[in-house]
Amino acid sequence: MSASDLYSLDVEEPTALTRMLSDGFEDWSKQVASTGFCSRPVRLFGQARTFDRRSGQHLSTFDSRSPPDSVLYVRCGNRRASRCPSCSHEYQGDMWHLLSAGVSGGDKGSRRASPRTRWCSSR
């Protein structure tokens, strides 16, 4: 399929087709993938400078004008699947690990009594 064939397709979102055919599509798709394909990413813009704490020497500068769309995309972090399925899925996975660690008494093989054990033994 050639580019001229793509333009003749009946597409609901012409901006999606324009984006796919643009020169910066690969960079944009990498940035979107880094957010976990969040459906409502937060768009940050501006500059961030990194300095060495001891010497005060300027180490690096990030400028939002360099990424595609001149913004840095960050996950929205919404836990509602109706708002953002990707972030909701991430939240559910994190919650499972937190609950699992709490029931087992913590992480890294800790031998303390778990909340479940204390509750059962107090009866």
C-alpha positions in Angstrom: 0.0 0.0 0.0 1.5 3.4 -1.0 1.1 6.7 0.7 -1.4 7.9 -1.9 -3.5 4.8 -1.1 -3.5 5.7 2.6 -4.9 9.1 1.8 -7.9 7.6 0.0 -8.9 5.5 3.0 -12.0 6.4 4.9 -10.5 7.3 8.3 -12.5 8.7 11.2 -9.5 10.7 12.6 -7.6 12.3 9.7 -5.1 13.6 12.3 -4.1 10.0 13.1 -3.3 9.4 9.5 -1.4 12.7 9.3 0.6 11.7 12.4 1.4 8.3 11.0 2.7 9.7 7.7 4.8 12.5 9.4 8.5 12.4 9.7 8.5 12.5 13.5 6.1 9.5 13.9 8.8 7.2 15.2 10.0 9.6 17.9 6.4 10.3 18.9 5.5 6.6 19.1 8.5 6.0 21.3 7.5 8.8 23.6 3.9 7.5 23.8 5.2 4.0 24.5 7.3 5.3 27.4 4.0 6.4 29.1 2.6 2.9 28.8 0.1 4.2 26.1 -1.7 6.3 28.7 -4.9 7.7 27.1 -4.8 11.0 29.0 -1.1 11.8 29.5 -0.1 15.0 31.4 1.8 17.3 29.0 4.8 19.0 30.7 6.6 21.8 29.1 9.6 24.0 30.0 13.1 23.4 31.1 14.8 21.3 33.8 18.5 21.8 34.7 20.7 19.4 36.6 23.5 20.7 38.7 26.2 19.0 40.7 25.4 19.5 44.4 29.0 19.9 45.5 30.6 22.0 42.8 27.4 23.7 41.5 28.5 22.8 38.0 25.8 22.7 35.4 25.5 19.1 34.2 22.6 19.0 31.7 19.5 20.7 30.6 16.3 19.2 29.3 14.1 21.4 27.2 10.6 20.4 26.2 11.0 21.9 22.8 13.2 18.9 21.7 10.6 16.0 22.0 7.8 15.7 19.5 4.9 18.1 20.0 7.2 20.2 22.2 6.0 18.6 25.3 7.0 15.7 27.6 4.2 13.2 28.1 3.8 11.6 31.6 1.3 9.0 32.7 -1.9 10.4 34.2 -1.9 7.8 36.9 -5.7 7.6 37.0 -7.0 4.4 38.7 -10.4 4.4 36.9 -10.5 2.1 33.9 -13.2 4.2 32.3 -10.7 7.2 32.2 -7.5 5.4 31.4 -7.3 1.7 31.0 -3.5 1.6 30.8 -2.9 3.5 34.1 -5.8 1.6 35.8 -4.1 -1.7 34.8 -0.8 -0.4 36.3 -2.5 0.7 39.5 -4.2 -2.7 39.9 -0.8 -4.5 39.5 0.8 -2.2 42.1 -2.1 -2.7 44.5 -1.8 -6.5 44.2 1.9 -6.3 45.2 1.1 -4.0 48.1 -1.6 -6.2 49.4 0.4 -9.3 48.9 3.4 -7.9 50.7 1.2 -6.8 53.6 -0.5 -10.1 54.0 2.8 -12.0 53.8 4.4 -9.7 56.4 6.4 -7.6 54.1 8.9 -8.2 51.4 12.4 -9.7 51.2 11.4 -12.8 53.2 10.8 -11.0 56.5 9.7 -13.4 59.3 7.5 -11.0 61.2 4.0 -12.1 61.9 1.6 -11.0 59.1 -1.6 -9.1 59.9 -3.6 -12.2 59.0 -1.6 -14.3 61.5 -2.0 -11.8 64.3 -5.7 -11.5 63.6 -6.3 -15.3 63.6 -4.1 -15.9 66.7 -5.9 -13.2 68.8 -9.2 -15.0 68.7 
